[in-house]
Amino acid sequence: QKEVEQDPGPLSVPEGAIVSLNCTYSNSAFQYFMWYRQYSRKGPELLMYTYSSGNKEDGRFTAQVDKSSKYISLFIRDSQPSDSATYLCAFRTGANNLFFGTGTRLTVIP
Amino acid sequence: DAGITQSPRHKVTETGTPVTLRCHQTENHRYMYWYRQDPGHGLRLIHYSYGVKDTDKGEVSDGYSVSRSKTEDFLLTLESATSSQTSVYFCAISDASGYEQYFGPGTRLTVT
């Protein structure tokens, strides 16, 4: 079993839709939970970062963590064509190195 | 890309050739990392550095070596490139907390 599982998609939604992206993990030592966005042929950029169970909001983005189920989600409200990218979940133990999901490719259709 | 540059951006090389990739940062961050990104595997850590001359192995370090002689530069060397090392290589940096890692633009390496 991989430490991190992420549905690769692709996921296609109409503009304005709510998008739900998910990852599951098996390593109980993961303490920090992140979402990165990666545009084609670019480096990943950090979107959201949290270390506790519950929800964290930032504009149209909400990160949700359920440690008991080892499940994290990223919700995008009022999705825009500019949100079209690959979204990567990432996890960290107490050390600095990150463990990434394989990414979900999202396309928002105008 | 948070003051991070990578060079070269693209490289094609032959099997058995040594290759060095360079990462340069202007943020004065303590930690630097090298990842590779492959379809179906996501990003995987190769090596990281927690200070000048201080480095450690990551998940996929076989066939790679690194050096850091200055805070701003982190070099990744493939001593004898193989086709399995064809990949996109990303450098990342973070401060001592490690809470946020910032990635460079990537180097696309093809080994023929």
Interface residues (C-beta under 8 A of the other chain):
Chain A: V4 Q6 Y32 Y36 R41 K42 G43 P44 E45 L46 Y49 L88 A90 R92 A95 N96 N97 L98 F100 G101 T102 G103
Chain B: D1 I4 Y31 Y33 G40 H41 G42 L43 R44 L45 Y48 Y50 G58 E59 F90 S94 G98 Y99 E100 Q101 Y102 F103 G104 P105 G106
